[in-house]
């Protein structure tokens, strides 16, 4: 059997095929179909059930904002896994209900908050979504930022250039990035500005267009910093803000910007707030038990 899908633009073709046709070959292998492109039309050949699954995957790759249906989770997870595998890294997929809601929220909203304990994949899954958006041509750059709270956002006294100064505070973001892309490509992208890693203070006064922006460790952002960051969002951009409200290092009892934001922004369309729990922890099984123990102790105070 055969199905024909019209590709509307070169952007669609680029997003679907990937570098050296790796995306499309991964779909062929995963779903046992044959895909050929001619004059802007994609022909999908194979068994009827495989064509149906492949068509759903292809539609999802071309338009990540298409809502998931009740029975589409497995098909679309296959697509995501294929895309991750051809990137040279290990397969990345949401493993818990909270993580699945988080990934879906990122696809469907321009601003997403991921709030919860360590080990729930908040930053890692956001990074995976950012890398996928860049590779699919949905954004032109990735911007990664954290509050450099330990240095009081005043980094001038530290030795070295800007990247050497902020590297200790941004290391977790680099670690996630290097899991998903080749080192040489990351270095090239940083040199050319396609990937930017900077402390939160460096976002002031800017407008961030056509970018996927991740604010990590947002529990260490003040109310003023959080407002500043959220108002940097420009056209065709997406922002993901991650943090753990129980782990704020803000000095002197300063109000936590993340805490205020979740209260005053929850009813705005296009903004989604996802709360993770200990059930979403995917590290060592003892981590989940430790989190639960601390939560219980906090409730009993």
N, C-alpha and C positions, 0 to 999 in steps of 0.2 A: 504494500500500500504506500501511498505518497500523500503528503500535505505540503502546500506551498504557502510560505509566509512572506509578505512584502516587508522589506526593510526601508524605512522612510528616509534615512539619511546616512551619510558616511559615519556620523557619530554612532548610530546604531550598529553599523557593521564593525566599527572599531571596538565598541564595547562588547559585542558578542564574540568576535573572533579572538581578540587579545593578541599579544605579541607572538608572531610566527604561528598564528592559528591555534595556540595552545588551549584557549578556553573551549573552542568548538570541538577540538579533538578529545578533550576530557569529557564533554557531554556525550560524544559518540561512544566512547569507551564505557562510561557509567551506565548509559541507557540503551546501549545496543541498537543504535540507529546510524544511518548514513546521511550526512549533511553536505549539501553542495550549494554554492552561491553562483547565480548567473543573472546579470542585468538587474541587480537590486532585488532579486527574489531568492529566498532560501527554500530549498527543497529538502523535506524530511522524509526519508524512506525507512521502512522497517515494519515490524508487526504492529497491528492496530493499537494495542495497549501501550507499546513502547513509543509510538508516535504521539499518543495523547500525553504521556508523561513528559516527553521531550518538549512538546509544544508549551506545556505549562512552565517548564524550566526556562525555556527561551524567552517567553513573555516576561517572566520574572526578572531575567537578566537585563532585558531591554527596558523594563519599566519597574524599578524597585518599589514604587509607591502603590502598585496594584495590591489591594487588600487580600490577605490570605483567606481562602475558604476553609470550611471545616475539615475537608479531606486533603488539603494541599500541603500540610506541614511536612510530610515525609518527602514529597517531590521537591519542594523548595529547599529543604535541608540538603538534599542530594546536590542541588545546584550549587549551594554555598560551599559544600565540601569539595566539589570538583574545582571550583574557582580557587579555593585555598590550596589544593594539592598542586595545581599547575604553577602556583606562585613560587614554588620551591620550598615552602614551609610545610609543617605538619597540618593535617586537616583541623579546621577550627569550626566548632558548632556549639550552639547553646545546649547545655546539659540539664537544666532545670526549668521548671515552669517560670520562675522569675526571670531567668536569663532569656527565655524565649519571648516573654512579654517585652523585655528590654530591647532586644534586637528588632522586634516588630515596631516598637515605639520609635526607634531611631530611623527606621525606613519611612515612617508615616508622619513625622513631625520635624519641624526645623530646630526646636530646642527641646532637649531631653535631659532630665536630671536622673542620675542613678545614685541612690542614697542607700548605704548599708555597710555591713562589716567587711573587713579584709577577706580576700579569698573568694569573693562572689563573682569575679570576672568583670567588674564594672569598667575598669580601664582597658583590660585586654580586649573585650568584645567591642568597645568603642574604637579602639585602634584598628581592629580587623575591619570594622565598617568604614573607617576613614581610608584605609589602604584600598579596599574594594572600590569605594567611590572614586578615588584618584585613578585607579587602573581602568575603570569604566568610562572615564572622561566626564563624570558628573561634576567634579570640582577640578580646579587647576592647582590647588595646593593644600597642604595639611599644616595646621598650626597647632603646636602642642605647648601647653603652658601650665605652670604650677605657681602658687605663692611660695616665694623663697623665705618662709617665715623665720627660719633659724638665723638668717642674715639680716632680718629686719627689712628686707627689700632694698637695703643699701649695700650694694655689692662692690662699690668703688674701692674699698680698702683691701679686697681680696686680690691676690696675685694673678697674673695671666690675662688673656683676652676674655671677651664676654662668655664664650662657650666653656672655657676652662673654669671660670668663676661659677657658672650656674650648673655645671655638669653634675656635681653631687646631689643637687636637689631634683634634677630631672632624670636621673639614672633609670628609675623604673619605666619611664616612658621610652627611653632608648632600648631597654631590654625587651619590651613588648614589640617595638618596631623591628628589631633585629630578628625576632622570631618569624616575621612575616615577609621580609624583603631581604635581598642580597646586600651584604655590607657595602660593596662598591657602589651599588645604585643609591643606597641611603646617603653615602658621602657625597655623591654627585648631586643628588636632590637638595641636600643641605647647602652645598656650595652655590647652587643656582637659585635658591629660595623657594623651590617647590615644596620642600619640607622646612619648616621653621620651628625651632625649639627655643623658648624664651620664658623668663619669669613673668609673672602676671603684671608687674609694674611696667613692663615694656609694651603693654597693650594700650596704654593710655593715649588718647588723642587720635587713635587710628580708626579707620573703617575697613572691615575685613570682608571683601567681596569674593565670591566664587571660591569659597574655602570651606574645609571641614575642620572645625576648631574643637579641641578637647581641653577643658579646664579640669585638671586632676587635683586631688587633695583640696577640694573647694571648702572643706570645713575650716581651713586656715585663711579664708578670704574674709575681710571685714565687710560690713554692709556697703560701705562706699566702693570698695573694690568689686564686689559682686555686681552692683548697679553699673559701674564703669564697664565691666566685661560684657554684660548682657547687651548693653547699648552699642557695642562695637560691631554687632552683627550686620553685615551688608547684604547686597543682593546675591541670590543664588548660593547662599551659605547655610551651613548647618552647624549647630553647637551642641556638644554633649558635656555636661557638668557632672563630675563624680566626686563623692566624698562620704565620709563616715562621721556623723555628728557626735559620736562618742569619743572621737580622737582629736578634738581641736586643740591646737597649741597656741591659740591667740592669747597674748599677754593681758594681764590686768582686767580680766573679765569683760573684754570687748565683745559686743554683740556679734554673733556669727552670721555672716551674710547668707550662707546656705540655709540656715534655719529660717531667717526672714523670708527668703525667696520662695521656699516651699509653701509658706502660708499665703503670701500675697499673689502668687502667680498661678495657683493650681486651677483656676477657672478660666484661664485664657486659652482660646483655641490655638492649636499649633504648638503648644507647650505641654509636655507630658512628664509626669513625675513618677518614677518607678522606685518602690521601696523593696530592697532585698532583705532577707532574713537569714538566720543560721542555716535554714534548709537549702539555701542557694550556694553555700560554701562548697567549693570543689577541690580544696586542698586536702591535706591529710585529714582522716576522719576525726582525729583528736581536736583539730582546729574548730570544727563545728561544736563539739562538746565544750570546749573552752569558752566559746562565745556564748553558748547557752548558760553556762555557769555564771559568767559575769553578768548577763542579762538578769538572771534570777536574783543574784546578789544585789543588783541595783534596784530591782523592784521591792526587795525586802527591807531597804533602808528606811 
